[in-house]
Amino acid sequence: AMTSTATRQLRFGPGSVTLDAASGAPLQFHDPDAPQRRFLLDGAVPWHTGHHRWGGGHLVTDRGGARWHTPARLERDPGGTTAAFAPLPGVTLTVERRVKGAAFLERYTLTHVGISPLRVDGWGVQTPFHDAYTDAETSLSSAVHAHLFTGGTWAWALAEPMSGRGRRLGLIVRTGALHSYSVESRNLNTQSNARGHLVLQVTDRARNADAFDGQPSLTLAPGESSVLEWELAWYDDRDAFLAATGAPASFSDVRAPLTGA
């Protein structure tokens, strides 16, 4: 089944997130001023499956590859949830979800518990923003454009209403880095009417080492962890979101010389 019948809602800022009570994974984000808007793909989309639910993902290592989506253990408390996964022997993943002020925080901690160094050449997290087109009226009222920037430690995603009006949902990496993104599930049925399932990636070296100007390889010593943490919050416009991303540099003007043939 796509979702369990039990859900839990957490409020942050002017909006909220619905979590699946069995997995702790976000099912949908809600703007009270636009109740019809779906920021994430959900069960109403026939090609959206549980394997592509928000917060699932994949690993590619020198010990093999794996996907995760159903936690081995889930702990709940008033402020959020902590899900524990064991995607590979000797590898654990803990996903903490908390409301902090006006933001919803997610922290992914990958830990190597084996006895010899672990090399990670692929690590991606599913973020199925509802970037899909049906008829014009439905798309304008309920869908979003997803803008992604995976610039290492400066990385973010912004879901903007297709109508151009209403609150934006912005994701900003605060710890760790994203070096690429990919699109899954785009096929002959969806064609260009759907962006597909978006995956934010710490590294995609195993599949395309040269993508986005080069993909790193992570090596974890026994007992060592690697952390990816991001926060989601609501923004009134694109400028407010970009100002919050903490850009490492800004340019008043960018130009390049043109030479004749």
C-alpha positions, 0 to 999 in steps of 0.5 A: 500500500502507498500509505498506512491509514494512520498519519500524524500532523506537525505544524511549522510556521504557517503550514504543516506536514503530514507524516506516516505514523508507521514510517515517519516519512512525510506524505504531504506538506500543507499551506492553509491558504492553498488547501488544494495544493499538493507539494508532493506526489501522492497516491492520486498519481498512479505512477507514484509508489511507496519506494519513491516516498519522501525520505527513502533512498539508495546507497552504492558502496564497495560492499554492495548497493541497497535501497531503504524505505521501511524503517527497522525501528521508529521512535515517536515523541511530541517534537518528531520522529527518529527512524532507524534503517539497516540498508546493508550489513555493517551500515546503519542510517538514522533519520531524525525529523523535528520541528524547530521554530518555523522550520521542519528539520531532517537529519540523515546520519549514515554510520559505518559499524563494520571493521574495515573502511567503507567507500560510498560512491552513491547516496541519494534521498527521494524528494518527490515534489509534485512537479507534474502537469495534467490540465492547465486548471488543475496544474495551476491550482495544485502543482509546483515547479521544483527548482534544484541547486546541488552546489555542494555545501550550498545546496537547496530546492524550492517548490513554487506554485505553478500559478506563481502565487502563494507560499513557496516551500524551500529546502536548504542544506545546513550540514553536509553537501549535495553534489547532484540530483537525478530524475527517476520514473519518467517514462513513455506514459508520463512523457514531458508532462511529469518531471518524475521522481526527484532524488537529491544526491550526496554523490552519484559517483557510481553512476556518473563520476563526471556529473556536475563537474565531478562527484566525490567518493566518501570513505568512512572509517569503522565507527565514523558517520556522515551527516546530511541535514536540511531544513524546510520552511515557508517563504513568501517569495523567491527572493526571501528564500534565496536570501535564507540559503546563505550563498557563499558569494554574490555578483553584481554583474556577470559577463563574458567576452564574445569573439567573432568567428 
